[in-house]
Amino acid sequence: MVEPIRLTTRQQRDDLIKAAHYNPFLLSAEDVIIDLLTDSGTSAMSAEAWGAMICGDESYAGARSWYRFRDTVKDIFGFDQIIPTHQGRAAERILFGILVQSDSIVPNNTHFDTTRANIEFCGGRALDIPCAEADDLDSDYPFKGNIDLVALEQIVAEKGANRIPLIMVTVTNNSGGGQPVSMANIREISRIANSAGIPFYIDACRFAENAHFIKRREPGYENTPTIEIAREMFKYADGCTMSAKKDAFANIGGFLCTNDANLAQQERNLLILTEGFPTYGGLAGRDLDAIAVGLREILDENYLDYRLLSTRYVVQHLRDAGIPVVAPAGGHAVYLDARRFLPHIESLQYPGQSLAVELYREAGIRGVEIGSVMFGADPHSGEERAARLELVRLAIPRRVYTQSHMDYVLEGINLVWERREDIRGMRIVRAPKFLRHFTAEFDWI
Ligand SMILES: Cc1ncc(COP(=O)(O)O)c(C=O)c1O
């Protein structure tokens, strides 16, 4: 897929971001030069995926597209029960709507925004317990996405299965720098969950990137095909939630899996209420076909090598220029460390938001704050607290941008870095209670 990039001037961008209340989500896409807002649904699909879409079977129930989708998901993920949904958060809403109650606690390495919000919306508490190594953003520790196993055991011992309806791990850890989780860690989480009788779920959005990191970084897996590594990851779990907008190259789609037939029955009942019949979820037959093709393509090891190396290229150049960035490079995105980039701006003046706005003003680059705007407000008490990390995520859509686009991004970041001392903090003018970063309005302090 090829599309033109419309170039804007600095003056135009100053006016556009002001009109968007300094929230890059509120910009029109055509006013963005390089769009790194998300890797979700923004990948370029292949000729094969487009071809499969033409063959989509739009029968209401039991369509051929459904069987192609189901068989592919079953082959890679291995779960007995497969429930299609229109995207990842629909799977989350259905799962948590059944399992999470008002005193529930759900541990995870780091919950992503929709996961956290869906748990909190059900009255539960979304608990992040990343491993200690994740705190040092500069170190090259290979599996910073790991869960803190000691903390997990402690919480399970203290709260027990009654309070913990499920344990999750997010692969790769999106809010924690796109860092992978090791197989050893997944195995241990599974052991802890099993011995306490708690179901273990994987948030599988970027499962192929995680599996490939295991191949490249975890001793013992160097000669194992990435697809086999993926199968092993899911063998340790009782279920998964998946957004096919990431590691399935699809523009829309997702699914929910479990081995528990009773639970799946309840989930299908909820699915029919708001998503659709159980053989299409909220999707068209052609979407199911695109996902089936994308799930195969994503496991191409040459593609995965290219993907991980191209992210590393950007991170390496930033590190060489002394610009603070989360290391080592993750899979799908580059994460600028706004706390160290703008040390003169305190957390509740949102350094990540200022940096995201400046990247747009300088070069028309759109990224997203992952810090105290996204995670700083308790939706129940309204209380504000600094987030653990203040990051700006530059997510790289799959198979879209070239190295020259990334060189342009590097130049833009460098220009902002050179004038960093003059950048001011921001305040929130207006924001909703849940998932406020999508629509909040800001102004300069
Ligand atoms: C780790 C993670 N989980 C869940 C989701 C939600 O998926 P969706 O956007 O398809 O609802 C996302 C999306 O960005 C994600 O990155």
The ligand as an SDF file (V2000), in Angstrom:
LIG
                    3D

 16 16  0  0  0  0  0  0  0  0999 V2000
   -0.7330   -4.8240   25.0260 C   0  0  0  0  0  0  0  0  0  0  0  0
   -2.0780   -4.4480   24.4850 C   0  0  0  0  0  0  0  0  0  0  0  0
   -3.1790   -5.0600   24.9610 N   0  0  0  0  0  0  0  0  0  0  0  0
   -4.4050   -4.7610   24.4860 C   0  0  0  0  0  0  0  0  0  0  0  0
   -4.6050   -3.8150   23.5060 C   0  0  0  0  0  0  0  0  0  0  0  0
   -6.0040   -3.5120   23.0140 C   0  0  0  0  0  0  0  0  0  0  0  0
   -6.1910   -3.9130   21.6940 O   0  0  0  0  0  0  0  0  0  0  0  0
   -7.2370   -3.1330   20.7280 P   0  0  0  0  0  0  0  0  0  0  0  0
   -6.6430   -1.8080   20.4310 O   0  0  0  0  0  0  0  0  0  0  0  0
   -7.3480   -4.0250   19.5260 O   0  0  0  0  0  0  0  0  0  0  0  0
   -8.5250   -3.0280   21.4550 O   0  0  0  0  0  0  0  0  0  0  0  0
   -3.4840   -3.1460   22.9990 C   0  0  0  0  0  0  0  0  0  0  0  0
   -3.6830   -2.1060   21.9590 C   0  0  0  0  0  0  0  0  0  0  0  0
   -2.9400   -1.2010   21.7600 O   0  0  0  0  0  0  0  0  0  0  0  0
   -2.1880   -3.4780   23.4890 C   0  0  0  0  0  0  0  0  0  0  0  0
   -1.0940   -2.8870   23.0040 O   0  0  0  0  0  0  0  0  0  0  0  0
  1  2  1  0
  2  3  1  0
  2 15  2  0
  3  4  2  0
  4  5  1  0
  5  6  1  0
  5 12  2  0
  6  7  1  0
  7  8  1  0
  8  9  2  0
  8 10  1  0
  8 11  1  0
 12 13  1  0
 12 15  1  0
 13 14  2  0
 15 16  1  0
M  END
$$$$
